[in-house]
């Protein structure tokens, strides 16, 4: 699928089949759908959050990895004429701060939730 080459994640990083399945399900859901909505949904996808260090993104130390990839690879492009600045990356990192993945075992396997951390 095309989205697997654009919105990439990696088994070795996630080490969680349930996360990989959830991400793959998003690709399938939007295979012929709305890319803008896919990007919104992938932003809160547990696999993507973990793969691009989103859960390491804190108020005290914003991690720009996901913010940069979101703009460079997923949406706008890289280089001159891309239309975004370093300040845009820093602002996006702040906006995306505070999400984390909770893995809870249940009868059906692992349930993943993304919740904002309190006090941000």
Secondary structure, DSSP 8 states (H G I E B T S, - for coil): -HHHHHS---HHHH--HHHHHHHHHHHHHTTTS-HHHHHHHHHT-HHHHHHTTGGG--SSS---HHHHHIIIIIIS-SSTTS---HHHHHHHHHHTTTEEEEEEEETTEEEEEEEE-TT-
